[in-house]
Amino acid sequence: MQSRSDAKPVLKWAGGKRQLLEHILPVIERCFPECIAKYYEPFAGGAAVFFALASRNKFEHARLSDMNADLIRVYSALRDDAEAVIAELEKLAALELSKETYYLVREKVRAKRPGKDAARAARLIYLNRTGYNGLYRVNSAGEFNVPYGSYKNPRILDQPRLLAAAQALQGVELLVEDFEEACKKAKRGDFVYFDPPYVPVSKTANFAAYHSVAFTSAEHARLAETFAGLRKRGVSALLSNSDTPETRELYREFDTRTVQATRAINSNASRRGSVPELLVHNEPYKKTKARTR
């Protein structure tokens, strides 16, 4: 069995947080030098923060959730039967890598054909590895619409990584649910990390098509209220978002820190690369006291 200490994200995800771990993990470490009672991540995505914490045994329990049912299905299938997912992925990896094969697999995902969760999870992993830029994107009808990526030798099957992720996911709650509902039961001693679809920095930079229902300004305002509510309940929380006037206004009552992140998704090539992002903490960065349990 692969060790959870090797756990890393199994999906490429737009806005993934691996490159921000050096900024995120120290904040969590200062809040919880020993262990988090329960870790919540209501916008799971690639779950880079979750896997980093799991590899360090930093929580007793965890709850990952997202409104993207396909995504949660991948994690659930890995948690419940990783060997079956690997077996299905082996079949896909054995097929000739071509545009025709890619679109045949994509059509099965778009058609939402019923079947075993392992097979459905394997299809999404395959598309993630062979589709353009490793995107997950849907149209207004909720249909996966990422084009073929034209990679010469993508690593479709990474068995050690899948097994390590499966080990990290053991005992983890995995749910398709709204972010507010996801952390409703969080209490003192728990930690919540929010990584929502970002407030757009421009009209052309607005990529948030992870779900057919848009994450609007009203949703960002509701998220800010949820974030504030956690502080009132004594729950430590951290949020990442784009560094914009709107974001700063939403979280003006909290400690913020600007960090640099490399982003590759923008219709304007000159705006790709290192961009400022905002980390928002509901406790003072410099005055955080270690919790005792």
Buried (B, 14 or more C-beta within 10 A) or exposed (E): EBEBEBBBBBBBBBBBBBBBBEBBBEBBBBBBEEBBBBBBBBBBBBBBBBBBBBBBEBBBEBBBBBBBEBBBBBBBBBBBBBEBBBEBBEEBBEBEBEEEBBEEBBEBBBEEEEEEBBBBBBBBBBBBBBBEEBBBBBEEEBBBBBBBBEBEEBEBBBEEBBBBBBBBBEEBEBBBBBBBEBBEEBEEBBBBBBBBBBBBBEEEBBBBBBBEEEBEEEBBEBBBEBBBBBBEEBBBBBBBBBBBEBBBEBBEEBBBEEBEBEBEEBEEEEBBEEBEBBBBBBBEBEEBEEBEE
